[in-house]
Amino acid sequence: MRFKVAPEPRSLAFVREASAALPLVPGSEDDCCARVVEATDVGSREVAREWITFLRALGLVEETGSGYRRLLDAADDAALARAFRERVFAAGTVLDALETDGPRDVDGVFEHVRGTVPTWERNRSPGWRSDWRERVRRLLEWAVVFGLAERVDAGYRAV
């Protein structure tokens, strides 16, 4: 399964802090969102919900029939980077774009990703291009956080 949510990029320490806020025994979505809000500076339950989904994509949290729970076996940084590439929608395509022709800026990567944007996404919003440029920017910044890319004067390049 691939997850579409990619919150505003933060540090790996924050990823671990948000994960640690979740219970080991499954809790309801409302309870888990409240825990993330209380333990971090995300500010709202809506943003906390995005973080929980992202943590699921990274393999740090799982959804059960009773709610969400933190997984005991915390993944190392390399495993988080792999999960990001494999389980976050379009992350692999963004990273593939960096493997070609030197550094690329957000617009150049967006052009590479553009063809993979689902038709229903294009049809649901007249502003889908700006939404997806923002998504590409976030994915590029997450790639930097996970050590898969680096920022350079001309944009981003693969590491």
C-alpha positions as CSV (number, residue, x, y, z in Angstrom):
1,M,0.0,0.0,0.0
2,R,1.2,3.5,-0.8
3,F,0.2,6.5,1.3
4,K,-0.4,9.9,-0.2
5,V,0.1,12.1,2.8
6,A,3.4,13.9,3.2
7,P,3.2,16.5,6.0
8,E,5.5,19.6,6.0
9,P,9.0,18.2,6.4
10,R,10.6,18.1,9.8
11,S,13.7,16.4,11.3
12,L,14.2,12.7,11.9
13,A,14.2,13.5,15.6
14,F,10.7,15.0,15.2
15,V,9.5,11.9,13.3
16,R,10.6,9.8,16.3
17,E,9.1,12.2,18.8
18,A,5.7,12.1,17.0
19,S,5.9,8.3,16.8
20,A,6.8,8.0,20.5
21,A,3.6,10.0,21.3
22,L,1.4,7.1,20.2
23,P,0.4,4.4,22.5
24,L,1.7,0.8,22.4
25,V,-1.8,-0.4,23.1
26,P,-4.1,0.7,20.2
27,G,-5.9,3.9,20.8
28,S,-8.7,5.6,18.9
29,E,-7.9,8.1,16.2
30,D,-9.1,11.0,18.4
31,D,-7.0,9.8,21.3
32,C,-3.9,9.3,19.2
33,C,-4.3,12.7,17.5
34,A,-4.7,14.3,20.9
35,R,-1.5,12.6,22.1
36,V,0.5,13.9,19.1
37,V,-0.9,17.4,19.6
38,E,0.1,17.3,23.3
39,A,3.5,15.8,22.8
40,T,4.6,18.0,19.8
41,D,4.0,21.4,18.3
42,V,1.9,20.2,15.3
43,G,-0.9,22.5,16.5
44,S,-4.1,20.7,15.4
45,R,-5.7,17.3,15.3
46,E,-6.0,17.6,11.5
47,V,-2.2,18.0,11.2
48,A,-1.7,15.2,13.8
49,R,-3.9,12.9,11.6
50,E,-1.6,13.6,8.7
51,W,1.4,12.7,10.8
52,I,-0.1,9.5,12.0
53,T,-0.8,8.5,8.3
54,F,2.8,9.4,7.4
55,L,4.2,7.4,10.4
56,R,2.1,4.5,9.1
57,A,3.8,4.9,5.7
58,L,7.2,4.8,7.4
59,G,6.4,1.6,9.3
60,L,6.5,3.2,12.7
61,V,2.8,3.0,13.4
62,E,0.1,0.5,12.5
63,E,-3.7,0.7,12.3
64,T,-5.5,-2.1,14.0
65,G,-9.2,-2.9,14.5
66,S,-9.0,-0.9,17.7
67,G,-7.1,2.1,16.5
68,Y,-3.5,3.1,16.1
69,R,-0.4,1.9,17.9
70,R,3.3,2.5,17.9
71,L,5.4,-0.4,16.8
72,L,8.0,-1.5,19.3
73,D,10.7,-2.3,16.8
74,A,11.7,1.3,15.8
75,A,13.1,1.3,12.3
76,D,16.6,2.7,11.8
77,D,17.3,5.6,9.5
78,A,18.0,3.5,6.5
79,A,14.7,1.5,6.9
80,L,12.8,4.8,7.2
81,A,14.4,6.0,4.0
82,R,13.4,2.8,2.2
83,A,9.9,3.0,3.5
84,F,9.6,6.6,2.4
85,R,10.8,5.7,-1.1
86,E,8.6,2.6,-1.4
87,R,5.4,3.5,0.6
88,V,4.9,7.2,0.1
89,F,3.0,7.9,-3.2
90,A,5.3,9.6,-5.8
91,A,8.4,9.6,-3.6
92,G,10.1,7.0,-5.8
93,T,9.2,9.0,-8.9
94,V,10.6,12.1,-7.4
95,L,13.8,10.4,-6.5
96,D,14.1,8.8,-10.0
97,A,13.9,12.4,-11.4
98,L,17.0,13.3,-9.4
99,E,19.0,10.4,-11.0
100,T,19.0,12.1,-14.4
101,D,20.8,15.1,-15.8
102,G,22.3,16.7,-12.7
103,P,20.4,18.9,-10.2
104,R,16.8,19.7,-10.7
105,D,14.5,22.3,-9.2
106,V,11.0,21.7,-8.0
107,D,9.5,22.6,-11.3
108,G,11.8,20.2,-13.2
109,V,10.9,17.4,-10.8
110,F,7.2,18.3,-11.1
111,E,7.5,17.9,-14.9
112,H,8.9,14.4,-14.4
113,V,6.2,13.5,-11.9
114,R,3.3,15.2,-13.7
115,G,2.5,12.1,-15.9
116,T,2.0,10.0,-12.8
117,V,-0.6,12.2,-11.2
118,P,-3.8,10.2,-11.2
119,T,-6.6,11.4,-13.5
120,W,-9.0,11.7,-10.6
121,E,-6.6,14.1,-8.9
122,R,-6.4,16.3,-12.1
123,N,-10.2,16.3,-12.4
124,R,-11.0,17.1,-8.8
125,S,-9.3,20.4,-8.6
126,P,-8.5,23.2,-11.1
127,G,-5.5,24.0,-9.0
128,W,-4.0,20.5,-9.1
129,R,-0.7,21.7,-10.6
130,S,0.0,24.0,-7.7
131,D,-1.1,21.3,-5.3
132,W,1.3,18.8,-6.8
133,R,4.2,21.3,-7.1
134,E,3.8,21.7,-3.3
135,R,3.6,17.9,-2.9
136,V,6.8,17.6,-5.0
137,R,8.5,20.3,-2.9
138,R,7.6,18.4,0.3
139,L,8.8,15.1,-1.1
140,L,12.1,16.6,-2.1
141,E,12.6,18.1,1.3
142,W,11.7,14.7,2.9
143,A,14.3,13.1,0.6
144,V,16.8,15.5,2.1
145,V,15.7,14.6,5.6
146,F,16.1,10.9,4.9
147,G,19.5,11.4,3.3
148,L,18.3,10.4,-0.2
149,A,18.9,13.8,-1.8
150,E,20.7,17.1,-1.0
151,R,20.0,20.7,-1.7
152,V,22.3,22.4,-4.1
153,D,22.3,25.9,-5.7
154,A,20.4,24.6,-8.7
155,G,17.8,22.7,-6.7
156,Y,18.2,19.1,-5.5
157,R,20.3,16.1,-6.5
158,A,20.4,12.4,-5.5
159,V,22.9,11.4,-2.9
